[in-house]
Amino acid sequence: MKTATVADLRNNFRRVSAWIEHGETVKILKRGRAFAQLTAIPVAETGGTLVKPDIMAQLKEVWGERILSMEEVKAMRDDELADDLG
C-alpha cells in the first residue's frame, strides 16, 4: 500500500490518482497519522450516476406547507444559540 500526505493530494494529485487508477490503495496521512484510504471503485459498480438529494422534498417532509413567521424563526434561532452556550 502506498502512502500520501494531504499536501501530496493537493500538490501532486495527478501522481496519486494514477496510483489509484492502477489498482493501488493509498493511505492518506494528516500530520503523520493515517486518517483515510483511497481505493478505486469501478464506475460500473456504482452505476456511473450521481444521485443528488432532493432538498425540497426533504424540507417539505419536515415542515410540510408551513410558513414560519419572523418571530418563530427568531425564537428557534435564540433557542439554538442558547443550547450552544449551555
DACORCOR-V293094 format. One record per run of one state. SS is the DSSP state (~ for helix, > for strand, _ for the rest). FROM is the first residue (numbers start at 0). TO is the last residue. If there is no record, write none. Layout:
SS	FROM	TO
SS	FROM	TO
This chain:
_	0	0
>	1	4
~	5	10
_	11	11
~	12	20
_	21	24
>	25	29
_	30	31
>	32	37
_	38	41
~	42	45
_	46	53
~	54	62
_	63	68
~	69	84
_	85	85
